[in-house]
C-alpha cells in the first residue's frame, strides 16, 4: 500500500463507490503480512517511499519466491538483492509478465510492473575505482533508479591513474549526490570529496590482496578520510549506498 493507493481507496469510500467493508478487506494485509517464516512490512512504502527490499542471501529459493510474490500482490515494483543465478531463474519463471529482469553483475532481480515515478531533484553519479568494483556499483545504480532517480556512471578512474578522474570533474559537479565505490586502500572517495561540493557516499569493496582484509582496509581508510562530507556504508553494500543517495536526492513534496 503506497500513498496514492491509500488516497484512491479513501476517495472511493468517500464518494460511496466502495463500501467500508470492501475497503477493510483491501486493508486486511496492512500494515503487515504474516508468512510462515517472514513478516512483510506492507506499510514501508507509505512510511519511507519505497517498499520492502528482499535480501535473497541466506534464504531458501522457496522463501524468496514466496516473499517476492506477496510483495508483487501489492502492485509494487520489487527489488531483490544478492540473488544467485539459479534463484533468479526460479523467480523469473514463477512471475512471468511482471517486468522481471536479472542483472547478473549486480546479483539483483528487479520486477517492474509499474512505471517508475521520477522523484529525484537531480542526478546521482556512481563512480568506481576499478573494473572489479562494477558489480557493487551496479547494485547501487539499480537501487537508485528503481527509487526514481537518474543515475550516471563513471568506471575505472582510481588513484593509480588520477588523470583518468580529473577529466570528469565537470560531470561530477553536475550530480547532486556521488557514490564512490573502491577497494584496495579505498582512497578514491577522499580524492573526489576534495574536488566537489556534493555529498559523497563511499562504498568499500572486498576487492584487494591480502592486507586488504576483504574490504576492511578500504572501509577504515574511508572512515578516517581527511576530506569532509563523506558518508561510509558497509563493505560491498551497493544497495545501502543507492538507497541513501536516493533519500538525499529526493524532491520533497513541499518544494514542488
Buried (B, 14 or more C-beta within 10 A) or exposed (E): BBEEBBEEBEEBBEEEEBEEEEEEEBEEBBEEBEEEEBEBBBBBBBEEBBBBBBBBEEBEBEBBBBBBBBBBEBEBBBBBBBBEEEBBBBBBEBBEEBBBEBBEEBBBBBBBBEEEEEBBBBBBBBBBBBEBBBBBBBBBBBBBBBBBBBBBBBBBBBBEEEEBBEEBEEBBEBBBBBBBBBBBBBBBBBBBBBBBEBBBBBBBBBBBEEEBBBBBBBBBBBEEBEBEEBBBBEBBBBBBBBBBBBBBBBBEEEEE
